[in-house]
Amino acid sequence: YNYGATREAGEPVLHANAGGRTLWWKWTAPHDGVIVADTAGSEILNYLGVYEGSSPAALTQLGFGISGTSANTSVGFLGDAARVNVNVRAGQTYAFLVDAQQAAQGVLQLNIAYAWTITPFAGSTSMSGSTDGTGANARFSSPSRMVGDAAGNLYVYDASSRTVRKITPGGEVTTL
């Protein structure tokens, strides 16, 4: 609920909104990736802003959305919810501002869906096969199980070729 919520000194204003009943959340990204933040489940029309920075006066806006319209800047309309897509970096803290339109009072809800980026260091996501090599020059058919050792090597069972493949920390793939 935003009952009793007010705008703090130096706090950003979203879309020239005079509402001023703001709620804030913060979150630190554990990995590089993408988040989708929205206000689905809120009972009142609202604005959503996503920022990075260390204090209200030093925030940089990364995106904003407006519920009840198609004016969401990063993704598009999501029913009566504001919605924003943002690329995030590991270790960076992000601030989320939800403000009621026209100083309304009621439930404001923030939802965050997070997907991290996985970058292959051996093999290719677009080509398959059973070829030894380094980095993207190596090929896997159906990698299905993996274990590691104390030296940082990974051992992958490639089901189609029924082989065990070793991947070194440098991305070199050999068939055992």
C-alpha positions, 0 to 999 in steps of 0.5 A: 500500500502507498498510504502515507507515502510521499515524495522525498527531496531530490527524488525523480519525477516520472512523466511530469506526475504530480502524484508524489506517493512513491514506493522504492525498491532496490536490487543488485544483479548477481549476473549480467542479464535482462530484467522485465519489471512490471506493476501487474497486480497493482490496484491503481494507475501508476508509473514505473521507473528503473534507475541506477545510481547511488543517491536520489539526486544522482540517479540515471533513468534506464526506462519508465512505463505508464499503466493504463496506456500504451506509452511504456518506453521499453517494451509496450503495453501490458494491460493496466500495468506499467512495464520496463525491460532493462539490461543489467550488469553483475554487481550493479544495484538498480532502484525501482520507483513506483508512483501513483497517478494523480496521488491515488492511494491503494496497492502498488505491486512490483514484479521482477523477472530476471534472465541471466546471460549464458555465454558458451566458452566451448562449442557453438549454439548454432552448429552441432557435431562431434569435433574436438577444438578450442572455443567455438571450433568445438562441436557437441551433438547432445551434451546431457550430463556434466561434472567438474574436477578440482583443476577446473576441467568439465567432463561432458557426456555427449549422448548422440556420439556416446562419448565423454568430452573434456573441456579445459578452463581455456575452452579446449575440447578433447574426446576421451 
